[in-house]
Every structure is written in structure tokens, then in C-alpha cells.
């Protein structure tokens, strides 16, 4: 099941978002970062992650 972390505006930097993604990948998750619609002039980004199926 895919889950997401919502990042509003610049709550954390792009570098911090990438660091979270790297840690999730190391922990065995598939990760993507996507942009969402702006709300009240503040941009949104999502860090999407899902547990990787092990064969």
C-alpha cells in the first residue's frame, strides 16, 4: 500500500526531501517525489513510498 508524506511550501528543503527519500530506499521502500497543487499560494510536494516486495 502506497503512503505519502506531505510537504507544504518550504517546510523542509529539497535536499532534506532527498535525504528522506534516500533513507526510505535504504530501508527497502520504493520512493517517488511528486508536486501537488498549490493551496493559498503555497506549493505542495509529496514523498510517496511503498514497501518493496521481496522475491
C-alpha positions as CSV (number, residue, x, y, z in Angstrom):
1,X,0.0,0.0,0.0
2,X,1.4,3.3,-1.0
3,X,1.8,6.0,1.6
4,X,2.9,9.7,1.4
5,X,4.5,12.4,3.3
6,X,3.0,15.8,2.5
7,X,5.5,18.8,2.4
8,X,3.8,22.2,2.3
9,X,5.8,25.2,0.9
10,X,9.4,25.1,2.1
11,X,8.8,23.3,5.4
12,X,11.9,21.3,4.6
13,X,14.4,21.9,1.8
14,X,14.7,19.9,-1.4
15,X,17.9,18.4,-0.1
16,X,16.2,17.3,3.1
17,X,13.4,15.8,1.0
18,X,16.0,13.8,-1.0
19,X,17.7,12.7,2.2
20,X,14.3,11.3,3.5
21,X,13.9,9.5,0.1
22,X,17.4,8.0,0.4
23,X,16.8,6.7,3.9
24,X,13.5,5.2,2.8
25,X,15.2,3.5,-0.1
26,X,17.8,2.1,2.2
27,X,15.0,0.7,4.4
28,X,13.6,-1.2,1.4
29,X,11.0,1.2,0.1
30,X,10.2,2.4,-3.5
31,X,10.1,6.2,-3.4
32,X,9.0,9.0,-5.7
33,X,8.6,12.7,-5.1
34,X,5.7,14.5,-6.9
35,X,4.4,18.0,-6.9
36,X,0.8,18.8,-5.8
37,X,-1.5,21.7,-6.4
38,X,-0.7,25.0,-4.7
39,X,-3.1,25.9,-1.9
40,X,-3.3,29.5,-0.8
41,X,-0.2,30.4,-2.8
42,X,1.9,27.6,-1.1
43,X,3.2,24.8,-3.2
44,X,2.9,21.2,-2.1
45,X,5.2,18.2,-2.7
46,X,4.6,14.6,-1.8
47,X,7.2,12.0,-0.9
48,X,5.4,8.8,-1.9
49,X,6.7,5.5,-0.6
50,X,5.7,1.8,-0.8
51,X,7.3,-1.3,0.7
52,X,9.3,-3.2,-2.0
53,X,8.1,-6.7,-2.5
54,X,10.9,-9.2,-1.8
55,X,11.1,-12.2,-4.0
